[in-house]
Amino acid sequence: MVLADHDLLWAIERLLEDGEVESGTPAYGAAWKAAHEGYAALTSSERAIFDRVVSPALLRRAAVDLGQAA
């Protein structure tokens, strides 16, 4: 069993709040699974969704957060 990645869970919640990912979508499911079970636990389809939707959204969010911190 993999412990939840709390930083990723927090980041996913921020994406939900910002409307970049919607609850109940495949992107949310892939993000949630990655946070709880690890990226390696994702199926190839889930990885494709995570890589195409979630990862870029997380990078955008991190860039915004870094910009605000400066």
C-alpha positions in Angstrom: 0.0 0.0 0.0 1.3 3.5 -0.9 0.6 6.4 1.4 -1.3 9.3 -0.1 0.9 12.1 -1.5 -0.6 15.0 0.5 1.1 17.6 -1.7 -0.5 16.1 -4.8 -3.9 15.8 -3.1 -3.6 19.5 -2.1 -2.7 20.4 -5.7 -5.6 18.4 -7.1 -8.0 20.2 -4.8 -6.6 23.6 -6.0 -7.2 22.4 -9.6 -10.8 21.6 -8.7 -11.3 25.0 -7.0 -9.9 26.7 -10.1 -12.1 24.7 -12.5 -9.1 23.2 -14.4 -10.3 19.7 -13.5 -13.8 18.7 -12.7 -14.8 16.1 -10.1 -16.1 12.9 -11.7 -14.1 13.2 -14.9 -11.4 10.8 -16.0 -8.8 13.4 -15.4 -9.9 13.7 -11.8 -10.0 10.0 -11.4 -6.4 9.6 -12.7 -5.2 12.4 -10.5 -6.8 11.0 -7.4 -5.5 7.5 -8.1 -2.0 8.8 -8.7 -2.1 10.7 -5.4 -3.4 7.7 -3.5 -1.6 4.8 -5.2 1.2 6.4 -7.1 1.8 7.1 -10.7 3.0 3.5 -11.3 -0.5 2.2 -10.4 -2.1 4.0 -13.3 -3.2 2.0 -16.3 -1.9 3.1 -19.7 -5.1 5.0 -20.4 -5.0 6.7 -17.0 -1.4 7.7 -17.6 -2.2 9.2 -20.9 -5.0 11.3 -19.3 -2.8 12.3 -16.4 0.1 13.3 -18.8 -2.2 15.1 -21.2 -4.5 16.9 -18.8 -3.4 16.8 -15.1 0.3 17.3 -15.4 0.1 20.4 -17.6 -2.5 21.8 -15.2 -0.3 21.1 -12.2 2.6 22.8 -14.0 0.5 25.9 -14.8 -0.7 26.1 -11.2 2.9 25.8 -9.9 4.1 28.5 -12.2 1.3 30.8 -11.0 2.1 30.0 -7.4 5.8 30.7 -8.0 5.0 34.0 -9.7 2.9 35.1 -6.7 5.6 34.2 -4.3 8.2 36.4 -6.1 
